[in-house]
Amino acid sequence: MYFVNGLKNMYEQLAAIFSSADIIGVLSSKIDLLTGFVDGYLSGADNLRLISIILMILALILFLFLIIIIYVKTIVAFLKKEPHTEAAEEDGDDIFNDEDAERLREIIRNQERDMELEKELQKELDMARAERNQNLIEQAETAEQQQKKKKELQKERLKEESAEEEKTQEANISHRSSRQEPQIDLDWKKGVHPDISAEKLDANALSYHQSRKSLGDLLGLIIDMLGRGVDDLKIAQTIMFRNQNQDSEDDILQMIDAIKYFVALSRGKSFAKLPNTGQLPSEEEALYHLANGDSSLALALMESLMDNGIERAAKTTSATKRDALYKQISEQACAFGTLASVNDVMLATGAFELAIELSPNNPLAWSRVGDMYLRANSQNKAFWAYQNAVSFADEEMNARELANAHKHLSQHLYDQGNSLQAAKLYNSSKQFYDSLGISRRLDKQEIEIIEIIEAHHKEDLTMTVHNLLGAVSRENA
């Protein structure tokens, strides 16, 4: 009976444990009490081993039962919380979707605002350009009006001076007649055509202007100065002074090089070795005509030389030798094109295109064909040619070609609105030509020397050509 009551108390304690909030803590304390109680109860029993086994089995059953109860409670609690969690997640999704939509709308509003700002800036830029163009037009008109007014005032002043002179002469004549003195003809205008009068005089005719000559008219001066041993830079400065910027720095430098190249070919007897030499003009004759502005004879010699070189290259089996010949002919074509540019831009363009065909990486040919395209008003083709010149040019070996290409590319970029890059290219080109000093103003003594040379270079042209070519004779070839 005592044992039964003990078990009953144990079950009641277990029930109390299961109803408690802190199940595991209470269970641990109660098990300790149960163990003490059983030990005290069985301290005097005979079959202690059997009872211990029974109690262990009961404890294991209770422990398993407790685990089952805890698992069931956990499942029930999870099922109760799950609907709330799903609702919360749905609410969270709605919030996220709203925030995302609001952010997207904000991005769209920013983009629209940026587009409006760009449109406003473009409108302001267009207005500024239009205003600048209008100001330039107004300035040009104002300058033209001022020039007209100035000319009218000068004409009126000349008329007044002429009228005063006539009055003075009439007064002198009347004074002489009243004194009956013999009249002496002291008019320094004796022999002047009677139709010429002060009213027909132009004010511009009374001021000194430096005469401008085309590059073709200055070929004789170049040849004369080469014959005198003048260095290339001094010749270029002289031609720039007499040409008055009608042609670019590169045009003048290339023309000097082309003439020197033709002279070198002549002195090297390159033309004397041609198979059809009997049908061609002599080197002296060609250079003499070139000095008088006629490049046709020199071009005939150059053309025959190039044709012969192309035929030899076609018969060559070695690719290396053939490429070397093509490169040499490409240089000859560039000299041909420069000499032809004096009278025939189309012929010069074809020559430079041939030079590119023979040697596609020739920066000189690309730069010069760009100049020819520019003369023919083919702006896009010229821009393309100058870009290729820059691509193939070496900064040290082709500095002149780079300067020429940068100069013209800067103008194209400025017309396209890229003023920053245009300024960089223009400054690069200007620094190169300034370093050469080709645009330096000549002093008074240099100008006097040039005038003396120019005044007499045609008189000694035959001897100059003869000395320059070194007395080249085909009979001695």
JOWORA-V157243 format. One record per backbone hydrogen bond with DSSP energy under -0.5 kcal/mol. CO is the residue of the C=O (numbers start at 1). NH is the residue of the N-H. If there is no record, write none. Layout:
((CO	NH) (CO	NH))
//
This chain:
((1	5) (2	6) (3	7) (4	8) (5	9) (6	10) (7	11) (8	12) (9	13) (10	14) (11	15) (12	16) (13	17) (14	18) (15	19) (16	20) (17	20) (21	23) (22	26) (23	27) (24	28) (25	29) (26	30) (27	31) (28	32) (29	33) (30	34) (31	35) (32	36) (33	37) (34	38) (35	39) (36	40) (37	41) (38	42) (41	44) (42	45) (46	48) (47	51) (48	52) (49	53) (50	54) (51	55) (52	56) (53	57) (54	58) (55	59) (56	60) (57	61) (58	62) (59	63) (60	64) (61	65) (62	66) (63	67) (64	68) (65	69) (66	70) (67	71) (68	72) (69	73) (70	74) (71	75) (72	76) (73	77) (74	78) (75	79) (76	80) (77	81) (78	82) (79	83) (81	85) (82	86) (83	87) (84	88) (85	89) (86	90) (87	91) (88	92) (89	93) (90	94) (91	95) (92	96) (93	97) (94	98) (95	99) (96	100) (97	101) (98	102) (99	103) (100	104) (101	105) (102	106) (103	107) (104	108) (105	109) (106	110) (107	111) (108	112) (109	113) (110	114) (111	115) (112	116) (113	117) (114	118) (115	119) (116	120) (117	121) (118	122) (119	123) (120	124) (121	125) (122	126) (123	127) (124	128) (125	129) (126	130) (127	131) (128	132) (129	133) (130	134) (131	135) (132	136) (133	137) (134	138) (135	139) (136	140) (137	141) (138	142) (139	143) (140	144) (141	145) (142	146) (143	147) (144	148) (145	149) (146	150) (147	151) (148	152) (149	153) (150	154) (151	155) (152	156) (153	157) (154	158) (155	159) (156	160) (157	161) (158	162) (159	163) (160	164) (161	165) (162	166) (163	167) (164	168) (165	169) (166	170) (167	171) (168	172) (169	173) (170	174) (171	175) (172	176) (173	177) (174	178) (175	179) (176	180) (176	181) (184	186) (186	188) (187	190) (189	192) (193	196) (197	200) (198	201) (202	205) (202	206) (203	206) (204	207) (214	218) (215	218) (216	219) (218	222) (219	223) (220	224) (221	225) (222	226) (223	227) (224	228) (225	230) (226	229) (231	235) (232	236) (233	237) (234	238) (235	239) (236	240) (237	241) (238	242) (239	243) (240	244) (240	245) (242	213) (243	246) (248	252) (249	253) (250	254) (251	255) (252	256) (253	257) (254	258) (255	259) (256	260) (257	261) (258	262) (259	263) (260	264) (261	265) (262	266) (263	267) (264	268) (265	270) (266	269) (269	273) (271	274) (274	277) (276	279) (277	280) (282	286) (283	287) (284	288) (285	289) (286	290) (287	291) (288	292) (289	292) (289	294) (290	293) (291	220) (293	295) (295	299) (296	300) (297	301) (298	302) (299	303) (300	304) (301	305) (302	306) (303	307) (304	308) (305	309) (306	310) (307	311) (308	312) (309	313) (310	314) (311	315) (312	316) (313	316) (318	322) (319	323) (320	324) (321	325) (322	326) (323	327) (324	328) (325	329) (326	330) (327	331) (328	332) (329	333) (330	334) (331	335) (332	336) (333	337) (334	338) (335	339) (336	340) (337	341) (339	342) (340	343) (340	344) (344	348) (345	349) (346	350) (347	351) (348	352) (349	353) (350	354) (351	355) (352	356) (353	357) (354	358) (355	359) (359	362) (361	363) (362	366) (363	367) (364	368) (365	369) (366	370) (367	371) (368	372) (369	373) (370	374) (371	375) (372	376) (373	378) (374	377) (377	379) (378	382) (379	383) (380	384) (381	385) (382	386) (383	387) (384	388) (385	389) (386	390) (387	391) (388	392) (389	393) (394	398) (396	399) (398	402) (399	403) (400	404) (401	405) (402	406) (403	407) (404	408) (405	409) (406	410) (407	411) (408	412) (409	413) (410	414) (411	415) (412	416) (413	418) (414	417) (417	419) (418	422) (419	423) (420	424) (421	425) (422	426) (423	427) (424	428) (425	429) (426	430) (427	431) (428	432) (429	433) (430	434) (431	435) (432	436) (433	437) (433	438) (437	440) (443	447) (444	448) (445	449) (446	450) (447	451) (448	452) (449	453) (450	454) (451	455) (452	456) (453	456) (453	457) (456	460) (458	461) (460	464) (461	465) (462	466) (463	467) (464	468) (465	469) (466	471) (467	470) (473	476) (474	477))
//
